[in-house]
Amino acid sequence: MTLPALLLLFAIALPAAAQKQAACPYAAWKSGFHGDARAQATCLLRPVQRYARLGASAPLPAFLASRVGQRTDIAPATLRAYLAAQGISEADAGGAVDAPLSRATGRLVAPVARYFVIHDTSYPNFLAEPIPAHINDASWDFNDFTVRNPALGGGPKGHVYVNRLGASLQVRDFGTPGYASKLEKDKPSLTGLFLHVELVQPRNSVPGGGKGNDGLAPDPGFTPAQYERLALLYVAASVRKGTWLIPAFHAVLDTGYANGHDDPQNFSLAQWDAVLSHLSAVIQGAGAPN
């Protein structure tokens, strides 16, 4: 057999996931991606463009750059007091703030969760119809978590959902392993290393992009209230961990897999980072002695 034929046969034999290189190569022996926490976050937060194309990685914004992988400086008691003062239940923040996070399944020595994965629901899909003007109002049905199924888009897959009003719904405690990416489905022993948060975001179809596609997201993609609640969830999960988790975008995890996802679309990392910086200071200030 000639070398070209042999190479072709080898390529055909490989699964689809192996034929396309992952955006951030996974190092199974260390239960993480290549590089230190900051380098991993830089890769895993590459901008997500239409059709799951990824933009070039860029330096992390200030708060994340100085915190990722470092010890958290917020005590569980301080966070608990802040939540109580704001009238936010610990369940809405992913679970009890002093409880352990999930651990990887299928390991003799199971590592604790390391990654905070940001998704959008890509639902509902309005197809060729324009996205309604009132999606950020309480009158929009998909902001009503008392009607679970419409908001969740075909059933819960993550840990916490955040509607466009900034309210959250826990469907799985951050202490409970659960997969919501193709990477984890392909490598089940990784389940538990990733915490998943879904941001409600509708879609419609890109004209000429194929029947039923959901490639077109609103711009801006998310509301200030969603960034605020997402920041709170990240703080809460990191306090439970004891170190600041590594944030990641769903689409980056799914790069290299057939029918991978393209979310979150139109996410402003700079805006989220600014909210994180402010929220962290507020929580710490609330816990400071008088």
Phi and psi in degrees as GROMACS dihedral restraints (atoms count N, CA, C in turn):
[ dihedral_restraints ]
;  ai    aj    ak    al  type     phi  dphi    fc
    3     4     5     6     1   -70.2    20    10
    4     5     6     7     1   159.2    20    10
    6     7     8     9     1   -61.0    20    10
    7     8     9    10     1   -45.1    20    10
    9    10    11    12     1   -58.4    20    10
   10    11    12    13     1   -40.8    20    10
   12    13    14    15     1   -65.9    20    10
   13    14    15    16     1   -39.2    20    10
   15    16    17    18     1   -64.3    20    10
   16    17    18    19     1   -42.1    20    10
   18    19    20    21     1   -64.2    20    10
   19    20    21    22     1   -39.5    20    10
   21    22    23    24     1   -63.8    20    10
   22    23    24    25     1   -43.5    20    10
   24    25    26    27     1   -62.2    20    10
   25    26    27    28     1   -40.8    20    10
   27    28    29    30     1   -63.7    20    10
   28    29    30    31     1   -40.9    20    10
   30    31    32    33     1   -65.4    20    10
   31    32    33    34     1   -39.7    20    10
   33    34    35    36     1   -65.4    20    10
   34    35    36    37     1   -35.5    20    10
   36    37    38    39     1   -72.8    20    10
   37    38    39    40     1   -22.7    20    10
   39    40    41    42     1   -71.4    20    10
   40    41    42    43     1   144.8    20    10
   42    43    44    45     1   -65.6    20    10
   43    44    45    46     1   159.5    20    10
   45    46    47    48     1   -56.9    20    10
   46    47    48    49     1   -37.7    20    10
   48    49    50    51     1   -62.5    20    10
   49    50    51    52     1   -31.0    20    10
   51    52    53    54     1   -86.1    20    10
   52    53    54    55     1   -20.7    20    10
   54    55    56    57     1   -75.1    20    10
   55    56    57    58     1   -21.2    20    10
   57    58    59    60     1  -120.4    20    10
   58    59    60    61     1   123.6    20    10
   60    61    62    63     1   -69.2    20    10
   61    62    63    64     1   139.6    20    10
   63    64    65    66     1   -64.7    20    10
   64    65    66    67     1   150.5    20    10
   66    67    68    69     1   -63.1    20    10
   67    68    69    70     1   -38.7    20    10
   69    70    71    72     1  -128.0    20    10
   70    71    72    73     1   101.2    20    10
   72    73    74    75     1   -56.9    20    10
   73    74    75    76     1   136.7    20    10
   75    76    77    78     1   -93.6    20    10
   76    77    78    79     1   133.9    20    10
   78    79    80    81     1  -105.7    20    10
   79    80    81    82     1    96.3    20    10
   81    82    83    84     1   -58.9    20    10
   82    83    84    85     1   -33.4    20    10
   84    85    86    87     1   -66.5    20    10
   85    86    87    88     1   -22.3    20    10
   87    88    89    90     1  -111.4    20    10
   88    89    90    91     1     7.4    20    10
   90    91    92    93     1    50.6    20    10
   91    92    93    94     1    46.5    20    10
   93    94    95    96     1  -170.8    20    10
   94    95    96    97     1  -176.4    20    10
   96    97    98    99     1   -94.6    20    10
   97    98    99   100     1   169.8    20    10
   99   100   101   102     1   -67.0    20    10
  100   101   102   103     1   142.2    20    10
  102   103   104   105     1    97.2    20    10
  103   104   105   106     1   170.9    20    10
  105   106   107   108     1   -74.9    20    10
  106   107   108   109     1   179.0    20    10
  108   109   110   111     1   -58.5    20    10
  109   110   111   112     1   -41.2    20    10
  111   112   113   114     1   -66.1    20    10
  112   113   114   115     1   -43.3    20    10
  114   115   116   117     1   -64.5    20    10
  115   116   117   118     1   -40.0    20    10
  117   118   119   120     1   -62.7    20    10
  118   119   120   121     1   -46.6    20    10
  120   121   122   123     1   -61.8    20    10
  121   122   123   124     1   -39.2    20    10
  123   124   125   126     1   -59.5    20    10
  124   125   126   127     1   -41.7    20    10
  126   127   128   129     1   -73.9    20    10
  127   128   129   130     1   -43.5    20    10
  129   130   131   132     1   -74.0    20    10
  130   131   132   133     1   -11.1    20    10
  132   133   134   135     1  -108.7    20    10
  133   134   135   136     1    26.9    20    10
  135   136   137   138     1   -61.3    20    10
  136   137   138   139     1   138.0    20    10
  138   139   140   141     1   -57.7    20    10
  139   140   141   142     1   138.8    20    10
  141   142   143   144     1   -98.7    20    10
  142   143   144   145     1   121.4    20    10
  144   145   146   147     1  -108.0    20    10
  145   146   147   148     1   175.2    20    10
  147   148   149   150     1   -56.7    20    10
  148   149   150   151     1   143.6    20    10
  150   151   152   153     1    64.4    20    10
  151   152   153   154     1    28.1    20    10
  153   154   155   156     1    66.5    20    10
  154   155   156   157     1    16.7    20    10
  156   157   158   159     1   -71.4    20    10
  157   158   159   160     1   143.7    20    10
  159   160   161   162     1  -107.3    20    10
  160   161   162   163     1   136.9    20    10
  162   163   164   165     1   -77.9    20    10
  163   164   165   166     1   174.3    20    10
  165   166   167   168     1   -70.4    20    10
  166   167   168   169     1   146.3    20    10
  168   169   170   171     1   -68.4    20    10
  169   170   171   172     1   150.6    20    10
  171   172   173   174     1  -137.1    20    10
  172   173   174   175     1   160.2    20    10
  174   175   176   177     1   -56.2    20    10
  175   176   177   178     1   143.2    20    10
  177   178   179   180     1   -63.6    20    10
  178   179   180   181     1   147.3    20    10
  180   181   182   183     1   -66.4    20    10
  181   182   183   184     1   167.9    20    10
  183   184   185   186     1   -55.8    20    10
  184   185   186   187     1   -50.0    20    10
  186   187   188   189     1   -63.3    20    10
  187   188   189   190     1   -51.1    20    10
  189   190   191   192     1   -63.6    20    10
  190   191   192   193     1   -40.1    20    10
  192   193   194   195     1   -59.9    20    10
  193   194   195   196     1   -33.8    20    10
  195   196   197   198     1   -92.0    20    10
  196   197   198   199     1    -9.1    20    10
  198   199   200   201     1  -115.2    20    10
  199   200   201   202     1   -37.8    20    10
  201   202   203   204     1   -52.9    20    10
  202   203   204   205     1   127.0    20    10
  204   205   206   207     1    83.4    20    10
  205   206   207   208     1    -9.3    20    10
  207   208   209   210     1   -90.3    20    10
  208   209   210   211     1   162.8    20    10
  210   211   212   213     1   -65.3    20    10
  211   212   213   214     1   138.9    20    10
  213   214   215   216     1   -72.7    20    10
  214   215   216   217     1   147.0    20    10
  216   217   218   219     1  -112.6    20    10
  217   218   219   220     1    28.0    20    10
  219   220   221   222     1  -120.9    20    10
  220   221   222   223     1   122.6    20    10
  222   223   224   225     1   -78.4    20    10
  223   224   225   226     1   147.4    20    10
  225   226   227   228     1   -53.3    20    10
  226   227   228   229     1   -39.1    20    10
  228   229   230   231     1   -63.4    20    10
  229   230   231   232     1   -36.7    20    10
  231   232   233   234     1   -66.8    20    10
  232   233   234   235     1   -44.2    20    10
  234   235   236   237     1   -65.1    20    10
  235   236   237   238     1   -41.2    20    10
  237   238   239   240     1   -60.0    20    10
  238   239   240   241     1   -42.7    20    10
  240   241   242   243     1   -65.4    20    10
  241   242   243   244     1   -39.8    20    10
  243   244   245   246     1   -62.6    20    10
  244   245   246   247     1   -47.5    20    10
  246   247   248   249     1   -59.4    20    10
  247   248   249   250     1   -43.2    20    10
  249   250   251   252     1   -62.7    20    10
  250   251   252   253     1   -41.2    20    10
  252   253   254   255     1   -65.8    20    10
  253   254   255   256     1   -30.8    20    10
  255   256   257   258     1   -88.9    20    10
  256   257   258   259     1    -3.5    20    10
  258   259   260   261     1    70.8    20    10
  259   260   261   262     1    28.7    20    10
  261   262   263   264     1  -105.6    20    10
  262   263   264   265     1   125.1    20    10
  264   265   266   267     1   -73.6    20    10
  265   266   267   268     1   151.9    20    10
  267   268   269   270     1   -65.5    20    10
  268   269   270   271     1   -29.6    20    10
  270   271   272   273     1   -60.8    20    10
  271   272   273   274     1   -38.1    20    10
  273   274   275   276     1   -72.6    20    10
  274   275   276   277     1   -10.7    20    10
  276   277   278   279     1  -104.4    20    10
  277   278   279   280     1    17.5    20    10
  279   280   281   282     1    98.3    20    10
  280   281   282   283     1     0.4    20    10
  282   283   284   285     1   124.8    20    10
  283   284   285   286     1   177.6    20    10
  285   286   287   288     1   -55.1    20    10
  286   287   288   289     1   131.2    20    10
  288   289   290   291     1   -72.9    20    10
  289   290   291   292     1   -12.5    20    10
  291   292   293   294     1  -109.1    20    10
  292   293   294   295     1    11.4    20    10
  294   295   296   297     1   -89.5    20    10
  295   296   297   298     1   152.1    20    10
  297   298   299   300     1   -68.7    20    10
  298   299   300   301     1   152.6    20    10
  300   301   302   303     1   -79.2    20    10
  301   302   303   304     1   171.1    20    10
  303   304   305   306     1   -64.7    20    10
  304   305   306   307     1   159.2    20    10
  306   307   308   309     1  -120.4    20    10
  307   308   309   310     1   155.5    20    10
  309   310   311   312     1   -61.3    20    10
  310   311   312   313     1   139.3    20    10
  312   313   314   315     1   -87.9    20    10
  313   314   315   316     1   157.8    20    10
  315   316   317   318     1    72.1    20    10
  316   317   318   319     1    24.6    20    10
  318   319   320   321     1  -121.6    20    10
  319   320   321   322     1   144.4    20    10
  321   322   323   324     1   -67.3    20    10
  322   323   324   325     1   -42.2    20    10
  324   325   326   327     1  -117.7    20    10
  325   326   327   328     1    97.6    20    10
  327   328   329   330     1   -85.3    20    10
  328   329   330   331     1   117.7    20    10
  330   331   332   333     1   -71.4    20    10
  331   332   333   334     1   152.7    20    10
  333   334   335   336     1   -78.4    20    10
  334   335   336   337     1   154.4    20    10
  336   337   338   339     1   -47.2    20    10
  337   338   339   340     1   138.9    20    10
  339   340   341   342     1  -123.8    20    10
  340   341   342   343     1   -19.5    20    10
  342   343   344   345     1  -122.0    20    10
  343   344   345   346     1   141.1    20    10
  345   346   347   348     1  -115.6    20    10
  346   347   348   349     1   105.2    20    10
  348   349   350   351     1   -99.0    20    10
  349   350   351   352     1   128.4    20    10
  351   352   353   354     1  -101.9    20    10
  352   353   354   355     1   125.2    20    10
  354   355   356   357     1  -120.6    20    10
  355   356   357   358     1   165.8    20    10
  357   358   359   360     1  -123.7    20    10
  358   359   360   361     1   155.2    20    10
  360   361   362   363     1   -72.9    20    10
  361   362   363   364     1   -21.5    20    10
  363   364   365   366     1    51.3    20    10
  364   365   366   367     1    38.1    20    10
  366   367   368   369     1  -155.2    20    10
  367   368   369   370     1   141.8    20    10
  369   370   371   372     1   -76.6    20    10
  370   371   372   373     1   158.7    20    10
  372   373   374   375     1  -100.5    20    10
  373   374   375   376     1   115.8    20    10
  375   376   377   378     1   -88.1    20    10
  376   377   378   379     1     5.7    20    10
  378   379   380   381     1    55.0    20    10
  379   380   381   382     1  -123.1    20    10
  381   382   383   384     1   -83.4    20    10
  382   383   384   385     1    -9.8    20    10
  384   385   386   387     1   -79.4    20    10
  385   386   387   388     1   148.5    20    10
  387   388   389   390     1   -67.3    20    10
  388   389   390   391     1   149.5    20    10
  390   391   392   393     1   -67.7    20    10
  391   392   393   394     1   132.1    20    10
  393   394   395   396     1   -57.4    20    10
  394   395   396   397     1   151.0    20    10
  396   397   398   399     1   -74.4    20    10
  397   398   399   400     1   -16.2    20    10
  399   400   401   402     1  -104.0    20    10
  400   401   402   403     1    24.7    20    10
  402   403   404   405     1   -64.8    20    10
  403   404   405   406     1   -18.1    20    10
  405   406   407   408     1   -98.9    20    10
  406   407   408   409     1    13.0    20    10
  408   409   410   411     1  -108.2    20    10
  409   410   411   412     1   157.9    20    10
  411   412   413   414     1   -64.0    20    10
  412   413   414   415     1   -21.2    20    10
  414   415   416   417     1   -74.0    20    10
  415   416   417   418     1   -14.3    20    10
  417   418   419   420     1   -77.4    20    10
  418   419   420   421     1   125.2    20    10
  420   421   422   423     1   -55.5    20    10
  421   422   423   424     1   -33.2    20    10
  423   424   425   426     1   -79.0    20    10
  424   425   426   427     1    -0.6    20    10
  426   427   428   429     1   -94.1    20    10
  427   428   429   430     1     1.7    20    10
  429   430   431   432     1  -100.3    20    10
  430   431   432   433     1   101.9    20    10
  432   433   434   435     1   -77.5    20    10
  433   434   435   436     1    -4.7    20    10
  435   436   437   438     1   -73.7    20    10
  436   437   438   439     1   -18.5    20    10
  438   439   440   441     1  -106.9    20    10
  439   440   441   442     1    90.5    20    10
  441   442   443   444     1   -65.5    20    10
  442   443   444   445     1   -48.9    20    10
  444   445   446   447     1   -60.2    20    10
  445   446   447   448     1   -45.5    20    10
  447   448   449   450     1   -59.7    20    10
  448   449   450   451     1   -40.4    20    10
  450   451   452   453     1   -68.3    20    10
  451   452   453   454     1   -31.1    20    10
  453   454   455   456     1   -89.8    20    10
  454   455   456   457     1   -14.5    20    10
  456   457   458   459     1    65.9    20    10
  457   458   459   460     1    64.4    20    10
  459   460   461   462     1    89.7    20    10
  460   461   462   463     1    15.2    20    10
  462   463   464   465     1   109.1    20    10
  463   464   465   466     1   143.6    20    10
  465   466   467   468     1   -68.9    20    10
  466   467   468   469     1   137.7    20    10
  468   469   470   471     1  -125.9    20    10
  469   470   471   472     1   -21.5    20    10
  471   472   473   474     1  -103.5    20    10
  472   473   474   475     1  -155.7    20    10
  474   475   476   477     1   -99.9    20    10
  475   476   477   478     1   -50.0    20    10
  477   478   479   480     1  -135.8    20    10
  478   479   480   481     1   140.6    20    10
  480   481   482   483     1  -110.8    20    10
  481   482   483   484     1   144.4    20    10
  483   484   485   486     1  -126.9    20    10
  484   485   486   487     1   119.9    20    10
  486   487   488   489     1   -83.4    20    10
  487   488   489   490     1  -180.0    20    10
  489   490   491   492     1   -78.8    20    10
  490   491   492   493     1    -4.6    20    10
  492   493   494   495     1   -92.9    20    10
  493   494   495   496     1    -5.2    20    10
  495   496   497   498     1    89.7    20    10
  496   497   498   499     1     7.2    20    10
  498   499   500   501     1   -83.1    20    10
  499   500   501   502     1   148.3    20    10
  501   502   503   504     1  -120.2    20    10
  502   503   504   505     1   152.7    20    10
  504   505   506   507     1  -131.8    20    10
  505   506   507   508     1   117.2    20    10
  507   508   509   510     1   -84.2    20    10
  508   509   510   511     1   125.9    20    10
  510   511   512   513     1  -109.7    20    10
  511   512   513   514     1   -13.2    20    10
  513   514   515   516     1  -156.0    20    10
  514   515   516   517     1   125.8    20    10
  516   517   518   519     1   -59.8    20    10
  517   518   519   520     1   147.5    20    10
  519   520   521   522     1   -61.3    20    10
  520   521   522   523     1   -11.5    20    10
  522   523   524   525     1   -88.7    20    10
  523   524   525   526     1    -3.5    20    10
  525   526   527   528     1  -108.4    20    10
  526   527   528   529     1   121.5    20    10
  528   529   530   531     1   -63.4    20    10
  529   530   531   532     1   143.2    20    10
  531   532   533   534     1  -167.4    20    10
  532   533   534   535     1   132.4    20    10
  534   535   536   537     1   -91.7    20    10
  535   536   537   538     1   148.5    20    10
  537   538   539   540     1  -150.8    20    10
  538   539   540   541     1    31.1    20    10
  540   541   542   543     1  -146.3    20    10
  541   542   543   544     1   158.5    20    10
  543   544   545   546     1   -68.8    20    10
  544   545   546   547     1   -29.4    20    10
  546   547   548   549     1   -59.0    20    10
  547   548   549   550     1   -46.4    20    10
  549   550   551   552     1   -70.5    20    10
  550   551   552   553     1   -35.8    20    10
  552   553   554   555     1   -64.3    20    10
  553   554   555   556     1   -37.8    20    10
  555   556   557   558     1   -74.0    20    10
  556   557   558   559     1   -32.1    20    10
  558   559   560   561     1  -125.7    20    10
  559   560   561   562     1    79.0    20    10
  561   562   563   564     1   -56.9    20    10
  562   563   564   565     1   -26.0    20    10
  564   565   566   567     1   -67.7    20    10
  565   566   567   568     1   -12.1    20    10
  567   568   569   570     1   -83.6    20    10
  568   569   570   571     1   -16.2    20    10
  570   571   572   573     1   -58.2    20    10
  571   572   573   574     1   130.0    20    10
  573   574   575   576     1   109.7    20    10
  574   575   576   577     1   -21.7    20    10
  576   577   578   579     1   -79.8    20    10
  577   578   579   580     1   -16.6    20    10
  579   580   581   582     1  -118.7    20    10
  580   581   582   583     1   131.7    20    10
  582   583   584   585     1  -103.9    20    10
  583   584   585   586     1   135.6    20    10
  585   586   587   588     1  -119.3    20    10
  586   587   588   589     1   128.1    20    10
  588   589   590   591     1  -122.6    20    10
  589   590   591   592     1   127.1    20    10
  591   592   593   594     1  -104.5    20    10
  592   593   594   595     1   125.4    20    10
  594   595   596   597     1   -99.6    20    10
  595   596   597   598     1   126.4    20    10
  597   598   599   600     1   -65.8    20    10
  598   599   600   601     1   122.3    20    10
  600   601   602   603     1  -148.0    20    10
  601   602   603   604     1   120.1    20    10
  603   604   605   606     1   -76.3    20    10
  604   605   606   607     1   168.6    20    10
  606   607   608   609     1  -138.6    20    10
  607   608   609   610     1   166.1    20    10
  609   610   611   612     1  -142.9    20    10
  610   611   612   613     1   179.9    20    10
  612   613   614   615     1   -86.7    20    10
  613   614   615   616     1   141.6    20    10
  615   616   617   618     1   -73.2    20    10
  616   617   618   619     1   123.9    20    10
  618   619   620   621     1   -56.1    20    10
  619   620   621   622     1   129.6    20    10
  621   622   623   624     1    75.7    20    10
  622   623   624   625     1     8.8    20    10
  624   625   626   627     1   -94.4    20    10
  625   626   627   628     1     9.3    20    10
  627   628   629   630     1   107.5    20    10
  628   629   630   631     1   143.5    20    10
  630   631   632   633     1   -60.3    20    10
  631   632   633   634     1   129.1    20    10
  633   634   635   636     1    76.4    20    10
  634   635   636   637     1     7.3    20    10
  636   637   638   639     1   -66.8    20    10
  637   638   639   640     1   155.3    20    10
  639   640   641   642     1  -122.7    20    10
  640   641   642   643     1    41.0    20    10
  642   643   644   645     1   -80.4    20    10
  643   644   645   646     1    -9.7    20    10
  645   646   647   648     1  -107.1    20    10
  646   647   648   649     1   117.2    20    10
  648   649   650   651     1  -107.0    20    10
  649   650   651   652     1   156.2    20    10
  651   652   653   654     1   -65.5    20    10
  652   653   654   655     1   156.4    20    10
  654   655   656   657     1  -137.4    20    10
  655   656   657   658     1   114.8    20    10
  657   658   659   660     1   -67.8    20    10
  658   659   660   661     1   152.5    20    10
  660   661   662   663     1   -75.5    20    10
  661   662   663   664     1   -30.2    20    10
  663   664   665   666     1  -140.1    20    10
  664   665   666   667     1   161.3    20    10
  666   667   668   669     1   -92.3    20    10
  667   668   669   670     1   159.2    20    10
  669   670   671   672     1   -54.6    20    10
  670   671   672   673     1   -36.8    20    10
  672   673   674   675     1   -65.2    20    10
  673   674   675   676     1   -35.3    20    10
  675   676   677   678     1   -67.2    20    10
  676   677   678   679     1   -42.0    20    10
  678   679   680   681     1   -62.1    20    10
  679   680   681   682     1   -37.4    20    10
  681   682   683   684     1   -66.0    20    10
  682   683   684   685     1   -45.4    20    10
  684   685   686   687     1   -71.1    20    10
  685   686   687   688     1   -36.7    20    10
  687   688   689   690     1   -61.5    20    10
  688   689   690   691     1   -39.8    20    10
  690   691   692   693     1   -62.7    20    10
  691   692   693   694     1   -42.7    20    10
  693   694   695   696     1   -62.6    20    10
  694   695   696   697     1   -41.6    20    10
  696   697   698   699     1   -64.7    20    10
  697   698   699   700     1   -39.2    20    10
  699   700   701   702     1   -66.0    20    10
  700   701   702   703     1   -42.9    20    10
  702   703   704   705     1   -61.3    20    10
  703   704   705   706     1   -46.8    20    10
  705   706   707   708     1   -61.7    20    10
  706   707   708   709     1   -44.1    20    10
  708   709   710   711     1   -65.6    20    10
  709   710   711   712     1   -38.6    20    10
  711   712   713   714     1   -70.1    20    10
  712   713   714   715     1   -36.3    20    10
  714   715   716   717     1   -62.6    20    10
  715   716   717   718     1   -41.2    20    10
  717   718   719   720     1   -65.2    20    10
  718   719   720   721     1   -34.3    20    10
  720   721   722   723     1   -74.5    20    10
  721   722   723   724     1   -36.5    20    10
  723   724   725   726     1    95.2    20    10
  724   725   726   727     1   -12.1    20    10
  726   727   728   729     1  -137.1    20    10
  727   728   729   730     1   156.1    20    10
  729   730   731   732     1   -70.6    20    10
  730   731   732   733     1   123.3    20    10
  732   733   734   735     1   -65.7    20    10
  733   734   735   736     1   163.1    20    10
  735   736   737   738     1   -90.5    20    10
  736   737   738   739     1   113.2    20    10
  738   739   740   741     1   -77.4    20    10
  739   740   741   742     1   152.8    20    10
  741   742   743   744     1  -150.9    20    10
  742   743   744   745     1   153.7    20    10
  744   745   746   747     1   -97.6    20    10
  745   746   747   748     1   139.7    20    10
  747   748   749   750     1   -54.0    20    10
  748   749   750   751     1   -46.3    20    10
  750   751   752   753     1   -59.7    20    10
  751   752   753   754     1   -33.7    20    10
  753   754   755   756     1   -68.2    20    10
  754   755   756   757     1   -40.1    20    10
  756   757   758   759     1   -61.9    20    10
  757   758   759   760     1   -35.7    20    10
  759   760   761   762     1   -87.2    20    10
  760   761   762   763     1    -4.5    20    10
  762   763   764   765     1   -59.9    20    10
  763   764   765   766     1   131.8    20    10
  765   766   767   768     1   100.7    20    10
  766   767   768   769     1   -10.1    20    10
  768   769   770   771     1  -104.9    20    10
  769   770   771   772     1   141.8    20    10
  771   772   773   774     1   -60.6    20    10
  772   773   774   775     1   137.8    20    10
  774   775   776   777     1    57.9    20    10
  775   776   777   778     1    36.3    20    10
  777   778   779   780     1   -64.8    20    10
  778   779   780   781     1   165.6    20    10
  780   781   782   783     1   -90.8    20    10
  781   782   783   784     1   165.2    20    10
  783   784   785   786     1  -124.0    20    10
  784   785   786   787     1    31.8    20    10
  786   787   788   789     1  -118.0    20    10
  787   788   789   790     1   155.7    20    10
  789   790   791   792     1   -87.2    20    10
  790   791   792   793     1   139.4    20    10
  792   793   794   795     1   -89.6    20    10
  793   794   795   796     1   141.6    20    10
  795   796   797   798     1    55.7    20    10
  796   797   798   799     1    42.8    20    10
  798   799   800   801     1   -91.4    20    10
  799   800   801   802     1   130.2    20    10
  801   802   803   804     1   -95.9    20    10
  802   803   804   805     1   102.6    20    10
  804   805   806   807     1   -65.7    20    10
  805   806   807   808     1   -36.0    20    10
  807   808   809   810     1   -64.0    20    10
  808   809   810   811     1   -41.1    20    10
  810   811   812   813     1   -66.8    20    10
  811   812   813   814     1   -43.2    20    10
  813   814   815   816     1   -63.9    20    10
  814   815   816   817     1   -40.5    20    10
  816   817   818   819     1   -62.1    20    10
  817   818   819   820     1   -41.5    20    10
  819   820   821   822     1   -63.6    20    10
  820   821   822   823     1   -39.9    20    10
  822   823   824   825     1   -65.7    20    10
  823   824   825   826     1   -41.5    20    10
  825   826   827   828     1   -59.1    20    10
  826   827   828   829     1   -44.5    20    10
  828   829   830   831     1   -61.3    20    10
  829   830   831   832     1   -45.6    20    10
  831   832   833   834     1   -66.3    20    10
  832   833   834   835     1   -46.4    20    10
  834   835   836   837     1   -63.3    20    10
  835   836   837   838     1   -43.7    20    10
  837   838   839   840     1   -58.1    20    10
  838   839   840   841     1   -43.8    20    10
  840   841   842   843     1   -64.9    20    10
  841   842   843   844     1   -40.0    20    10
  843   844   845   846     1   -64.8    20    10
  844   845   846   847     1   -44.8    20    10
  846   847   848   849     1   -64.5    20    10
  847   848   849   850     1   -44.2    20    10
  849   850   851   852     1   -64.1    20    10
  850   851   852   853     1   -38.5    20    10
  852   853   854   855     1   -65.6    20    10
  853   854   855   856     1   -36.2    20    10
  855   856   857   858     1   -66.5    20    10
  856   857   858   859     1   -26.9    20    10
  858   859   860   861     1   -94.2    20    10
  859   860   861   862     1    -1.9    20    10
  861   862   863   864     1   -74.2    20    10
  862   863   864   865     1   143.9    20    10
  864   865   866   867     1   -66.0    20    10
  865   866   867   868     1   145.9    20    10
